[in-house]
Amino acid sequence: MGALSKGFRILEAVRTASDEPSFSDIVAATGLPKATVHRLLNELVALGALTYDEGSRCYRFGLLLAKLGAAVAATYDVRQVARPHIEALHRKTGHVVTLGIRDDDNGIYLDKIESKDFGIRLHSEVGKSFPLHCTAMGKVLLANADESLINRIAGRRLRSYTEKTITSGQQLRDELENTRQRGYAIDNEEITRGLICVAAPVYGIDGKLAAALSCTVPGYVLEETRIEQLIGLVTDTARAASGTVVR
């Protein structure tokens, strides 16, 4: 058993204890050597996963686990709430619909409904990351992020995926400003040739960004006269999903 597994065994012992457990309680519950428990408890306390009370000599969960738990709860909530809406958008368009959230400098695909007869293979599996500077959902997520993150992304070398990828920091800033003003973002073959994607923000009941929702269409089936229709469908769907997500 590795150190990580042993650490989780200790956390489980704290969780299932009838009262705040002491060192000896945790040793008895886990069956691990005292030296191992002592070392891992010190590490868990240093990380903020556990706290130690000098008076009672007992352990309890720390703020780190509370933060992680809140993040997980929010993630599951937005996926559950948005699912009927992305299903409705998929029925209306017949194309790929995705839901994404931001994890620091990257986006993460949270949900996806694939089109059976999609002509171009998408690499948007649930749980996979995507760049923020050249995807429609990424631009939505980045446009609603703190200025410090925008500065960090815009100030680095931006990877080029196609000849249409934004690689200029100033151009990215301008694109993010446009995204904020119009309420949606477009990826016009910036990450994959032949694919056009429209994304819009999904907000929680607190008014803060909860996720981004998008629809991806092959360029050969999307005439310019129909892009406005797709924008309307995506923004209407994101608006309908907003305000119901608890953060």
C-alpha positions, 0 to 999 in steps of 0.5 A: 500500500502506497503513502497516498492510500495510507493517507486516505485510510487515515482520513477515512478513520477520522471521518468514521470516528464517533468522536474526534479521534486521537492518535491511538484511535487512528492507529487502532482504526487503520492498523498502520504502524505508529511511525507511519501514522505519525508521519502521515498525520503531520503531513496532513496537518501541514497540508491543511487536510486535518487540524490538531487540537493541542488541548484534546490531542485529537484530530479533525478535518481541516479547511482544505477538505472543506474547500475540495468538498465544496468544489466537488459539490458545485461541479456535480451541481452544475453538470446535473442542472445543465444536463437537460439544457444541453440535451435540448440544445443537442436535439435542436441542432443535432451537433456536439454540445459540451459543458466545461469549467476552468481548472486554473490555466486550463478548461476541463470538459465536464459533460458532452453529447456527441453527434452520431454522424459528426464528420470530424473527430473531436477530442473533447472527452469528459475529464480532458483539458482544453486550452483557454485562448483558442476555444470558444468555451475557453474564451468564455471562462477566461473572459470571466476570470480574474485579471491576474489570470488573463495577464498570465495567459496573455503574457505567455507564448500562446500555442498555435493549433491552426493558422487561425489560432490567436497567438497575440496577447493583445489580440486575445485581450481584445477577443475577451473584451468582445466576449464580455460585451456580446455575451458569447465567444466563437472558435472559428477553426482556431483549434481544429480545422473545419470546426466552428464552435459557439459558447456562452456562459452559465451563471450560478444563482450568485451571479458568478460564472459556473461553467461554459456551454458550447455547440460545435458544428462542421464549417461545411454545414454552417453557412454564414447566414446560419451562424446567428441562428446558432449563436441565438440557440447557444446563448438562449440555452446558457441563459436558461441554465443560468440562475439555477446552479447553486455555488 
